[in-house]
Amino acid sequence: LAEVAEQSIADYHTHMEAVDYPRALEAVWTLISRTNKYIDETAPWVLAKDEALRDQLASVMSHLAASLRVVAHLIEPFMMETSRAVLTQLGLAEVASLENLSLADFPAGVTVVAKGTPIFPRLDMEEEIAYIKEQMEGNKPAVEKEWNPDEVELKLNKEEIKFEDFDKV
């Protein structure tokens, strides 16, 4: 995780300096993907069930918190509110300098919020479908009746003139 984090940070800086934002975000996603894999590999939910593995759990959780901190700092130029929300839930209100950002720099003595509000809450699919359908109802075109040229009443602003008169103009 540490190697991927350091490489992702370096790649991020390279792409940001080149004003290549999509690739900078790819570097962030590389770290996010590796962090997700780290969660699968270490299975903190299993470690939490065994008192003998509490030290190992603490190590895993500190690595995850450090990774989240790095991700939060890297996404700050793109998602300011989200970045600050993540940092707040990690117990970190400051925005660190990106120049010396490292996975190993997680401040000591920080109390991570025990239970924060979801930053990206799960959506209820049925509720979302109903909302989308409701919004689409308002966008339906009015039912057009069939056009009948005999029903159209022409309203001319000026009197009709003969061609000879028009030719004089």
C-alpha positions in Angstrom: 0.0 0.0 0.0 2.8 2.4 0.9 4.6 1.9 -2.4 1.4 2.4 -4.4 0.7 5.5 -2.4 4.1 7.1 -3.0 3.9 6.3 -6.7 0.4 7.7 -6.9 1.4 10.9 -5.2 4.4 11.3 -7.6 2.2 10.6 -10.6 -0.4 13.0 -9.4 2.2 15.8 -9.1 3.6 15.1 -12.5 0.2 15.2 -14.1 -1.0 18.2 -12.2 2.1 20.2 -13.3 1.3 19.2 -16.9 -2.3 20.3 -16.4 -3.4 16.8 -17.2 -6.2 16.5 -14.7 -7.8 13.3 -16.0 -4.5 11.5 -15.5 -3.9 13.1 -12.1 -7.3 11.7 -11.1 -6.3 8.3 -12.5 -3.3 8.4 -10.1 -5.8 9.0 -7.2 -8.0 6.1 -8.4 -4.9 3.9 -8.5 -4.4 4.6 -4.8 -8.1 4.2 -4.0 -8.2 0.8 -5.8 -5.1 -0.4 -4.0 -6.6 0.7 -0.7 -9.8 -1.2 -1.5 -7.7 -4.3 -2.3 -5.8 -3.8 1.0 -9.1 -3.9 2.9 -10.0 -7.2 1.1 -6.5 -8.7 1.9 -6.4 -7.7 5.6 -10.1 -8.2 6.4 -10.4 -5.8 9.3 -13.9 -7.1 10.1 -12.3 -10.5 10.9 -9.5 -9.0 13.0 -12.0 -7.0 15.0 -13.6 -10.3 16.2 -10.4 -11.6 17.8 -9.0 -9.8 20.9 -5.5 -11.3 20.2 -5.4 -9.5 16.9 -6.2 -6.0 18.2 -2.7 -4.7 17.5 -2.8 -6.0 14.0 -6.3 -4.4 13.6 -4.9 -1.1 14.9 -2.1 -1.2 12.3 -4.5 -2.0 9.5 -6.9 0.8 10.5 -4.0 3.3 10.8 -2.9 2.4 7.3 -6.4 2.9 6.0 -6.8 6.2 7.8 -3.5 7.4 6.3 -4.5 6.3 2.9 -7.8 8.1 3.2 -6.0 11.2 4.4 -3.7 11.2 1.3 -6.7 10.6 -1.0 -8.6 13.5 0.7 -5.7 15.8 0.1 -5.3 14.8 -3.5 -8.9 15.3 -4.4 -9.1 18.7 -2.7 -8.6 20.7 -6.0 -11.5 18.7 -7.6 -13.9 18.0 -4.7 -13.3 20.6 -2.0 -16.3 19.8 0.2 -15.8 16.0 0.0 -12.1 16.4 0.8 -12.9 18.5 3.9 -15.6 16.1 5.0 -13.2 13.2 4.8 -10.5 15.1 6.7 -13.0 16.2 9.4 -14.2 12.6 9.9 -10.5 11.6 10.2 -10.1 14.2 12.9 -7.9 16.4 10.7 -9.2 19.8 9.9 -6.1 21.2 8.3 -5.3 21.0 4.6 -1.7 19.8 4.3 0.8 20.8 1.8 0.7 18.5 -1.2 4.5 18.9 -1.8 5.6 16.6 1.1 2.5 14.4 1.3 3.2 10.9 2.3 1.3 7.9 3.7 3.7 7.9 6.7 2.8 11.4 7.7 -0.4 10.7 9.6 -0.3 12.9 12.7 0.1 11.1 16.0 -2.6 11.3 18.7 -5.5 12.0 16.3 -8.9 10.7 17.3 -10.8 9.5 14.2 -14.5 10.2 14.4 -16.2 7.1 15.8 -19.2 7.2 13.6 -19.6 9.9 11.0 -22.4 10.7 8.6 -21.9 9.0 5.2 -20.2 11.3 2.7 -21.7 9.4 -0.2 -24.8 7.7 1.3 -26.4 4.7 -0.4 -29.4 5.6 -2.4 -32.7 3.7 -2.3 -33.1 2.4 -5.8 -36.9 2.4 -5.8 -37.0 5.9 -4.4 -34.5 7.1 -7.1 -36.5 5.5 -9.9 -39.7 7.1 -8.6 -38.0 10.5 -8.5 -36.6 10.1 -12.0 -40.0 9.1 -13.4 -41.6 12.1 -11.6 -39.1 14.4 -13.2 -39.6 12.9 -16.6 -43.3 13.4 -16.4 -42.8 17.2 -16.3 -40.7 17.0 -19.5 -43.2 15.3 -21.7 -44.2 17.3 -24.7 -47.8 18.5 -24.9 -50.0 16.2 -26.9 -50.2 17.7 -30.3 -53.5 17.4 -32.2 -53.4 16.7 -35.8 -52.8 19.7 -38.0 -55.6 20.8 -40.2 -54.8 23.7 -42.6 -58.5 24.6 -42.9 -58.5 25.5 -39.2 -55.6 27.9 -39.5 -56.7 31.5 -39.6 -54.2 33.8 -41.3 -53.9 37.2 -39.8 -52.1 39.5 -42.2 -50.8 42.7 -40.8 -50.9 44.6 -44.0 -53.3 44.7 -46.9 -52.5 42.6 -49.9 -50.9 44.5 -52.8 -50.8 43.7 -56.4 -47.5 42.7 -58.1 -47.4 45.9 -60.2 -47.6 47.9 -57.0 -44.9 45.8 -55.4 -42.7 46.2 -58.5 -42.8 50.0 -57.9 -41.2 49.6 -54.5 
